């Protein structure tokens, strides 16, 4: 996927940050149960066309909110650089999936306070920010970025993730993590093997491209699909990747498919033209963990390293 640099458009004067929430609404420090705004949901009998129809309608409603989403992410970033707990109250929801734990907002802030107390020179910056909307979870806004941090003379970069939701007409962070932790969590989950037959899995999202002058659309679709057939003597895999920015679907030749009770492993090479055949040299390896209704990508040595830790959700035949 194509990522683009985040360029703040806002003045973050302290009075503004402490005096205003990201959007109008109730007291952000309240720990009353959150009442979620009504969102359209995809039908249980999933079809790609139905999913996109629902998704496009919802995205149109959010069309003018990209500035608010970016503002929330940058305010979150500033709250950590300044160790500002008042700002933290503004950005988190009352319940947060914080790395491997589900925590209350007050617990998240206390954890941040303890961590920052041991690294007084901690600094971080958002190097790239991509905002996208996953089709399997209407109402969730995913913000992926490279988090460059330094502390105690050390520095590193992690591919980080924030998930945002509109709650009581205010954007709130409901999940914070990174993909290294996501992979650890996936590996710790109990595996569930596949029954005999054909199984379809999909990772489908719309990338917000309103600030990308090279693209003529506000939202661009992408998807990765995996179809596993283990009804015969040997399992087979059909792998496809669609890029909305290139407006092209890439089919893959697959080989060495191995399937056990925990993992799906195979090698694949993109067919750049219809005349490509199995003599292709550019094969890359894939490992997915089997999680029943989902499969999760945990290993790849080619195009999809930025997607490690993502989950593909099961699609039922109509």
ZAROTI-255568 format. One record per atom (N, C-alpha, C, O): residue in one letter; x, y, z. Coordinates in steps of 0.2 Angstrom, whole numbers, plus 2048, in hexadecimal, padded with zeros to 3 digits. Layout:
# residues N
aXYZ ...
# end
This chain:
# residues 318
x8047FA800 x800800800 x804806800 x80A806802 x80280B7FE x8068127FD x804816803 x7FF818805 x80A818807 x80981C80D x80C82380B x810824806 x80982880E x80B82F80D x80D832813 x80A831818 x811837813 x81383B819 x80E83F81C x80A841818 x80D83F822 x808843826 x80B84A827 x81084A82A x80784F825 x809856826 x80485982A x7FF85B827 x80585B830 x80085E834 x7FE865831 x80286982F x7F8866832 x7F586C82F x7F3871835 x7F0876834 x7F486F83B x7F1872841 x7F6875845 x7FC873845 x7F387B849 x7F787E84E x7F687A854 x7F087A856 x7FB877858 x7F987485E x7FB878864 x7FF875868 x7F987E864 x7FA88286A x7F787E870 x7F287B870 x7FB87F876 x7F887B87C x7F187D87E x7ED878880 x7EF88387D x7E988587F x7E388287B x7DE88087D x7E5881874 x7E087E870 x7E0877871 x7DA874871 x7E5873872 x7E586C874 x7E186B87A x7DE86687A x7E286F87F x7DF86D885 x7D8870886 x7D486D88A x7D6875881 x7CF878882 x7CA87587D x7C487687E x7CD871878 x7C886E873 x7C9867872 x7CE864872 x7C3863871 x7C485C86F x7C585C868 x7C4861864 x7C6856865 x7C685585E x7C085885A x7C185A855 x7BA85685D x7B485985A x7AF85A860 x7B0857865 x7AA85D85F x7A585F864 x7A2859867 x7A1854863 x7A185986E x79D853871 x79E854878 x79E85A87B x79D84F87C x79C84E883 x7A384F886 x7A884F882 x7A484F88C x7AA850890 x7AE84A88E x7AD844890 x7B484B88B x7B9846889 x7BC84288F x7BE83C88E x7BC844895 x7BF84189B x7BA83C89E x7BB8398A3 x7B383C89C x7AE83889F x7AF83189E x7B182F898 x7AE82D8A3 x7AF8268A2 x7A98228A1 x7A881C8A3 x7A382689F x79D82389E x79D81E899 x7A181F894 x799818898 x799814893 x79881888C x79481C88C x79C816887 x79C819881 x79581787D x79481187C x79281B87A x78C81A875 x78F81B86E x79082186C x78F81686B x792816864 x78D81985F x787818860 x79081D85A x78B820855 x78981A851 x78D815850 x78381B84E x78181584A x785815843 x78681A840 x78780F841 x78B80E83B x787808837 x78480483A x788809831 x78580482C x78A7FD82D x7907FE82E x7877F882D x78B7F182D x7897ED827 x7847ED824 x78F7E9825 x78E7E581F x7897DF821 x7897DD826 x7867DD81C x7817D781D x7857D181E x78B7D081C x7827CC822 x7867C6824 x7887C281E x78D7BF81E x7837C2819 x7857BE813 x7897C380F x7877C780B x7907C2810 x7957C780D x7957C7806 x7977C1803 x7957CC802 x7977CC7FB x79C7D37FB x79A7D87FE x7A17D27F6 x7A57D87F6 x7A27DE7F4 x7A37E47F6 x79D7DD7EF x7997E37ED x7957E67F2 x7957ED7F3 x7927E27F6 x78E7E57FC x7927E9801 x7917EE803 x7987E6802 x79D7E9807 x79F7F0805 x79F7F4809 x7A17F07FF x7A37F67FC x79E7FC7FC x79F8027FD x7977F97FA x7927FE7FA x791801801 x790807801 x7917FD806 x79080080D x79680480F x79580A812 x79C80280D x7A280680F x7A280C80B x7A481180F x7A180D805 x7A1813801 x79C818804 x79E81E805 x796816806 x79181A809 x79481D810 x793823811 x797819814 x79A81B81A x79F820819 x7A082581D x7A481F814 x7A9823813 x7A782A811 x7AA82F813 x7A282A80D x79F83180B x79D835811 x79E83B811 x79A831816 x79883581C x79E838820 x79E83D823 x7A483481F x7AA836823 x7AF83B81F x7B483C821 x7AC83D819 x7B1840814 x7B4846816 x7BA847814 x7B184A81B x7B485081D x7B884F824 x7BA854827 x7B9849826 x7BC84882D x7C384682D x7C6845832 x7C7846827 x7CE844827 x7D284982B x7D684682F x7D084F82B x7D485482F x7D3852837 x7D885383B x7CD850839 x7CC84F840 x7D0848842 x7D3848847 x7D084383D x7D483D83F x7DB83F83F x7DF83C844 x7DE84383B x7E584483B x7E7848841 x7EC848845 x7E284D843 x7E3851849 x7E384C84F x7E784E854 x7DF847850 x7DF843855 x7E683F856 x7E883F85B x7E883D850 x7EE839850 x7F483D852 x7F883B856 x7F4843850 x7FA848852 x7F984A859 x7FE84B85C x7F384B85B x7F284D863 x7F4847867 x7F884886C x7F3841865 x7F583B868 x7FD83B869 x80083A86E x80083C863 x80783D862 x80A842867 x80F84186A x807848867 x80A84D86B x80984C873 x80D84D877 x803848875 x80284787C x80884287E x809843884 x80B83E87A x81083A87D x81783D87D x81A83D882 x818842878 x81E846878 x81E84A87E x82484C880 x81884D880 x818852885 x81684E88C x816852891 x81584888C x813844892 x80D848895 x80C84989B x80884A891 x80284E892 x7FC84A893 x7F984888E x7FA84889A x7F584489B x7EE847899 x7E9843898 x7EE84E89A x7E7851898 x7E6850890 x7E084F88E x7EB85088C x7EA84F885 x7E8847884 x7E4846880 x7EB843888 x7EA83C887 x7E283B889 x7DF836886 x7DF83E88E x7D883E88F x7D483F889 x7CE83D888 x7D7844885 x7D384687F x7D3841879 x7CE841875 x7D883C879 x7D8838873 x7D6831874 x7D482E86F x7D682F87A x7D482887B x7CD82787C x7CA82B87F x7CA82187A x7C381F87C x7C481C883 x7C981B886 x7BE81B886 x7BD81988D x7C081288D x7C2810893 x7C080E888 x7C3807888 x7C7806882 x7C580887C x7CD804883 x7D280487E x7D67FD87E x7D87FA883 x7D67FA877 x7DB7F4877 x7E27F7876 x7E47F9871 x7E57F687C x7EC7F987C x7F17F487C x7F37F0880 x7F47F3876 x7F97EE874 x7F57E7876 x7F07E5872 x7F77E387B x7F57DC87C x7EF7DC881 x7EC7D7882 x7ED7E2884 x7E87E2889 x7E27E7887 x7E37EC884 x7DC7E588A x7D77EA889 x7D77EE890 x7D67EB895 x7D77F488F x7D87F9895 x7D37FF895 x7D1801890 x7D280189B x7CE80789C x7D380D89A x7D980D89A x7D0813898 x7D4819896 x7D881B89C x7DE81C89A x7D681B8A2 x7DA81D8A7 x7E08188A8 x7E581A8AA x7DF8128A7 x7E580D8A7 x7EA80E8A2 x7F080D8A3 x7E881089C x7EC811896 x7F0817898 x7F7817897 x7ED81C89B x7F182289C x7F68218A2 x7FC8248A2 x7F481D8A7 x7F981B8AC x7FF8178AA x8048188AC x7FD8138A5 x80380F8A2 x80781489E x80E81389E x80581889A x80981D897 x80D82189C x81382389B x80A8238A1 x80D8278A6 x8138238A9 x8198268AA x81281D8AB x8188198AE x81D8188A8 x8238198AA x81C8178A2 x82181689D x82581C89C x82B81C89B x82182289B x82582889A x82982A8A0 x82E82E89F x8278288A6 x82B82A8AC x8328278AC x8378298AF x8338218A8 x83981E8A8 x83D8208A2 x84381E8A1 x83A82489D x83E826897 x83C82E896 x83882F892 x83F83289A x83D83989A x83F83C894 x83C842892 x844839890 x84683D88A x842839884 x84483A87E x83D836885 x839832880 x83683787B x83383C87C x837836874 x83483A86F x832835869 x835830868 x82C837866 x82A833860 x82783785B x82583D85C x827835855 x82483984F x82183484B x82382E84A x81C836847 x818833842 x81B83483B x81B839839 x81F82F839 x822830832 x81E82F82C x81E833828 x81982A82C x814829827 x80E82882A x80D825830 x80882A827 x80282982A x7FD827824 x7FD82A81F x7FA821825 x7F581E820 x7EF81D824 x7EF81A829 x7E9820821 x7E381F824 x7DE81B820 x7DE81C81A x7DC815822 x7D881181E x7D280E822 x7D280F828 x7CD80C81F x7C780A821 x7C5802820 x7C480181A x7C67FE824 x7C57F7823 x7BE7F5822 x7BA7F7825 x7BD7F181C x7B67EF81B x7B27EB820 x7AC7EB820 x7B67E7823 x7B37E2828 x7B17E582F x7AE7E2833 x7B37EB830 x7B27EE836 x7AF7F6835 x7B37FA836 x7A97F6833 x7A67FD831 x7A7801838 x7A57FF83D x7A9807837 x7A980C83D x7B080C840 x7B2811844 x7B580883E x7BC808840 x7C080C83B x7C080A835 x7C481083D x7C9814839 x7D081283B x7D2812841 x7D480F837 x7DB80C838 x7E0811836 x7E0814830 x7E481383B x7EA818839 x7F081483A x7F2812840 x7F4813835 x7FA80F835 x800814833 x7FF81982F x805813837 x80B818836 x811815838 x81181083C x817818836 x81D816839 x81E81B83F x81F82183E x81F818845 x82181C84B x82881C84C x82B81784E x82B82284B x83282284C x833825853 x83182A855 x837821858 x83882385F x83F823861 x84382085E x840827866 x847827869 x846828870 x84282C873 x84B825874 x84B82587B x85282287E x85481D87B x855826883 x85B823886 x860821881 x86481D882 x86182587C x866824877 x86581F872 x86981E86D x85F81C872 x85D81786D x85781A869 x85481E86B x857817863 x85181985E x84F81385A x85380F858 x849813857 x84780E853 x840810850 x83E816851 x83E80C84B x83780E848 x833807848 x835802847 x82D80884A x82880384A x822805846 x82080A846 x81F7FF843 x81980183F x813800844 x8127FB846 x810806845 x80B80684B x804807848 x803808842 x7FF80684C x7F880684A x7F4809850 x7F5808856 x7F080E84E x7EA810852 x7E480F84E x7E3810848 x7DF80D852 x7D880C84F x7D4811853 x7D4812859 x7D081584F x7CC81A851 x7C4819850 x7C381684B x7C081B854 x7B981A853 x7B5821855 x7B8825859 x7B0822852 x7AC828853 x7A7826859 x7A3822858 x7A882985F x7A4828865 x7A182E867 x7A5833869 x79A82F868 x79783586A x79983B866 x79B840869 x79A83A860 x79C83F85B x7A384285C x7A584785A x7A783E85F x7AE83F860 x7B283985E x7B183385F x7B883B85B x7BD835859 x7C183385F x7C3838863 x7C182D860 x7C582A866 x7CA824864 x7C7821860 x7CF824867 x7D481E866 x7D181886A x7D0819870 x7CF813866 x7CD80D86A x7D2807869 x7D180286D x7D7808866 x7DC803866 x7E3806864 x7E480A860 x7E8804868 x7EF806867 x7F4800867 x7F37FC86B x7F8800862 x7FD7FA862 x8027FB85C x803800859 x8057F685B x80A7F5855 x8097EE852 x8077EA855 x80C7EE84C x80B7E7849 x8107E284B x80E7DC84B x8157E484E x8197DE852 x8157DB857 x8167D5858 x8127DF85B x80E7DD861 x8087D985E x8067D3861 x8057DB858 x7FF7D7855 x8017D0853 x7FE7CC854 x8077D0850 x80A7C984E x80B7C5855 x8097BF854 x80D7C785A x80E7C3860 x8077C1863 x8077BB865 x8027C5863 x7FC7C4865 x7F97BE860 x7F57BA863 x7FA7BF85A x7F77BA855 x7FA7B3857 x7F77AE857 x8017B3858 x8047AD859 x8027A9860 x8027A3860 x8007AD864 x7FD7AB86B x7F67A886A x7F47A586F x7F27AA865 x7EB7A8864 x7EB7A1863 x7F079E860 x7E679E865 x7E5797864 x7E379685C x7DE79985A x7E7791859 x7E5790852 x7DF78C851 x7DE788855 x7DC78D84B x7D6789849 x7D7787842 x7D678B83E x7D8780841 x7D977E83A x7D377E836 x7CE780838 x7D477D82F x7CF77E82A x7CB777829 x7CE772829 x7C5777829 x7C1772827 x7C277081F x7C577581C x7C076A81D x7C1769816 x7BD76D812 x7B776E813 x7BF76F80C x7BB773807 x7BF77A805 x7C577A806 x7BB77F803 x7BE785800 x7BC78B805 x7B778B808 x7C178F807 x7C179480C x7C379B808 x7C979B806 x7BF7A0809 x7C17A6806 x7C37AB80C x7BF7AC811 x7C87AF80B x7CA7B4810 x7CC7BB80C x7CE7BB807 x7CB7C0810 x7CB7C780D x7CE7CC812 x7CB7CC817 x7D27D080F x7D47D6813 x7D37DC80E x7D67DD809 x7CE7E0810 x7CB7E580B x7CA7EB80F x7C77EC814 x7CD7F180C x7CD7F780F x7CD7FD80A x7CF7FC804 x7CB80380C x7CB809808 x7D080D80B x7D080F811 x7D580F807 x7DA814809 x7D881B808 x7D681D802 x7D981F80D x7D782780C x7DD82A808 x7E282B80B x7DB82C802 x7E082F7FE x7DE8377FC x7E08397F7 x7DB83A800 x7D88417FF x7DE8467FE x7DE84B7FB x7E4844802 x7EA849801 x7EF8467FC x7F48497FC x7ED8417F9 x7F283F7F4 x7F08427ED x7EB8407EA x7F48477EB x7F284A7E4 x7F38467DE x7F08477D9 x7F78407DF x7F883C7D9 x7F18387D8 x7F18357D2 x7ED8377DC x7E78337DC x7E18377DB x7E083C7DE x7DC8357D7 x7D783A7D5 x7D18387D9 x7CB83A7D8 x7D18337DE x7CC8317E2 x7CD8327EA x7D38327EC x7C88337ED x7C98347F5 x7CA82E7F8 x7CE82E7FD x7C78287F6 x7C98227F9 x7CA81D7F4 x7C781C7EF x7CF8197F5 x7D28147F1 x7D280D7F4 x7D480C7F9 x7CE8087F0 x7CE8017F3 x7D47FD7F2 x7D87FE7ED x7D57F97F7 x7DA7F47F7 x7D87ED7FA x7D37EE7FE x7DA7E87F7 x7D87E17FB x7DD7DC7F9 x7E17DC7F4 x7DE7D87FE x7E27D17FE x7DD7CC7FF x7DA7CB804 x7DD7C77FA x7D87C17FB x7DC7BB7FB x7E17BA7F7 x7DA7B67FF x7DD7AF7FF x7D77AA7FF x7D37AB803 x7D87A67FA x7D37A07FA x7D779A7FB x7DB7987F7 x7D5796800 x7D8790801 x7D378A800 x7CD78A802 x7D67857FC x7D277F7FA x7D57797FD x7DA7777FA x7D3776802 x7D6770805 x7D176A804 x7D2765808 x7CD76A7FF x7C87657FE x7CB75F7FA x7C87597FA x7D17607F7 x7D475B7F2 x7DA7577F6 x7DB7587FC x7DE7547F1 x7E37507F4 x7E97557F7 x7EC7547FC x7EA75B7F4 x7EE7607F6 x7EB7677F7 x7E77687F2 x7ED76B7FC x7EA7717FC x7EC7767F7 x7F27757F5 x7E877B7F5 x7EA7807F0 x7E87877F3 x7E37877F7 x7EB78C7F0 x7EA7937F2 x7E97977EC x7ED7977E8 x7E479B7EC x7E37A17E7 x7E57A77EB x7E17A97EF x7EA7AB7E9 x7EB7B27EC x7EB7B77E7 x7ED7B77E1 x7E77BD7E9 x7E67C27E5 x7E77C97E9 x7E57C97EF x7EA7CE7E6 x7EB7D47E9 x7E87DA7E4 x7EA7DA7DE x7E47DE7E7 x7E17E47E2 x7E47EA7E5 x7E37EC7EB x7E77EE7E1 x7E97F57E3 x7E57FA7DF x7E57FB7D9 x7E17FE7E3 x7DD8037E0 x7E18097DD x7DF80C7D9 x7E780A7E0 x7EB8107DD x7EE80E7D6 x7EE8127D2 x7EF8077D5 x7F28057CF x7EC8037CA x7EC8027C4 x7E68027CE x7E07FF7CA x7E17F97C7 x7E07F87C1 x7E47F47CA x7E67EE7C7 x7E67E87CD x7E87E97D2 x7E47E37CA x7E47DD7CF x7EA7D87CD x7EB7D77C7 x7ED7D67D2 x7F37D27D1 x7F17CB7D3 x7F07CA7D9 x7F17C67CE x7F17BF7D0 x7F77BC7D1 x7FC7BE7CF x7F87B77D5 x7FE7B47D7 x7FE7AC7D5 x7F97A97D6 x8047AA7D3 x8057A37D2 x8077A07D9 x80C7A37DC x80479B7DC x8067987E2 x8097917E2 x80778E7DD x80D7907E6 x8107897E7 x8127877EE x81278B7F2 x8147817EF x81677E7F5 x8117807FB x813782800 x80B77F7FA x8067807FF x80677B804 x805775803 x80677D80A x806779810 x80177B815 x801781817 x7FD776817 x7F877881C x7F8773821 x7F776D820 x7F8776828 x7F777182D x7F2774832 x7EE779830 x7F2772838 x7EC77483D x7ED77C83F x7E977F842 x7F377E83E x7F5785840 x7F678A83B x7F479083C x7FA788836 x7FC78D831 x7FB78B82A x7FA785828 x7FA790826 x7FA79081E x80079381C x80279981D x80478F818 x80B791815 x80B79080E x80978B80B x80E79580A x80E794803 x813799800 x81579E804 x8157987FA x81979D7F6 x81579F7F0 x81179C7EE x8167A67EF x8127A97E9 x8167AE7E5 x81B7B17E8 x8157AE7DF x8187B37DB x8127B77D7 x80E7B47D4 x8137BD7D6 x80E7C17D2 x80E7C07CB x8147C07C8 x8087BF7C8 x8087BE7C0 x8077C67BE x8027C87BE x80D7C87BB x80C7CF7B9 x8097D07B2 x8067D57B1 x8087CA7AE x8057CA7A8 x8017C37A8 x8037BF7AB x7FC7C37A4 x7F87BD7A3 x7FC7B77A1 x7FB7B17A2 x8027B879E x8067B379B x80B7B07A0 x80F7AC79E x80C7B37A5 x8107B17AB x80E7AA7AC x8087A87AC x8137A67AE x81279F7B0 x81679D7B6 x8197A17B9 x8167977B8 x8197947BE x8217947BE x8247927C2 x8247977B8 x82B7987B8 x82D79E7BB x8337A07BB x8297A27BE x82B7A87C1 x8307A77C7 x8307A27CA x8357AC7C7 x83A7AB7CC x8387AF7D3 x83B7AD7D8 x8347B47D2 x8337B97D8 x82E7B67DD x8297B97DE x82F7B07E0 x82A7AD7E5 x82C7B07EC x8327B17EE x8277B17EF x8277B47F6 x8237AF7FB x81E7AC7F8 x8257AE801 x8227AA805 x81D7AD80A x81D7B380B x8187A980B x8127AC80F x8117A7815 x8117A1814 x8107A981B x80D7A5820 x8077A8824 x8087AE826 x8017A5824 x7FB7A7827 x7FA7A382D x7FA79D82C x7F87A6833 x7F57A2838 x7EE7A1837 x7EA7A5835 x7EC79A838 x7E5799837 x7E179A83E x7E2797843 x7DC79E83D x7D87A1843 x7D079F842 x7CC7A3845 x7CF79A83F x7C879983E x7C479E839 x7C579D832 x7C17A383B x7BD7A7837 x7C27AC834 x7C07B182F x7C97AC836 x7CE7B1833 x7D47AD832 x7D57A8834 x7D87B082E x7DF7AE82D x7E37B482E x7E17BA82C x7E97B4831 x7EE7BA832 x7F47B982F x7F87B3830 x7F77BE82C x7FD7BE828 x8037BF82E x8037C4831 x8077BA82F x80C7BB834 x8147BB831 x8187BD834 x8147B882A x81B7B8827 x81A7BA820 x8167B781C x81F7BE81D x81F7BF816 x8267C2815 x8287C6818 x8297C080F x82F7C380D x82F7C7807 x8347C7803 x8297C9805 x8297CD7FF x8257D37FF x8267D8803 x8207D47FB x81C7DA7FA x8187DC801 x8177E2802 x8167D7805 x8117D880A x8147D9811 x8107D8816 x81A7DB812 x81D7DB818 x81A7E181C x8197E0822 x8177E6819 x8147EB81D x80D7E981F x8097EC823 x80A7E381D x8047E081F x8057DB824 x7FF7D8826 x80B7D9826 x80B7D482C x8077D6832 x8087DC834 x8037D2834 x7FF7D383A x7F87D4838 x7F47D583D x7F67D5832 x7EF7D6830 x7EC7D0830 x7EE7CA82F x7E57D0831 x7E17CA831 x7DC7CB82B x7D97D0829 x7DB7C5827 x7D67C4822 x7D07C1825 x7D17BC828 x7CB7C4823 x7C47C1826 x7C17BD821 x7C17BE81B x7BD7B7824 x7BA7B381F x7B47B581C x7B07B981F x7B47B3815 x7AE7B6811 x7AA7AF80F x7AD7AB80D x7A37B0811 x79F7AA810 x79D7AA808 x79C7AF805 x79C7A4805 x7997A47FF x7927A57FF x78E7A4804 x78F7A97FA x7887AB7FA x7847A57F8 x77E7A67F8 
# end
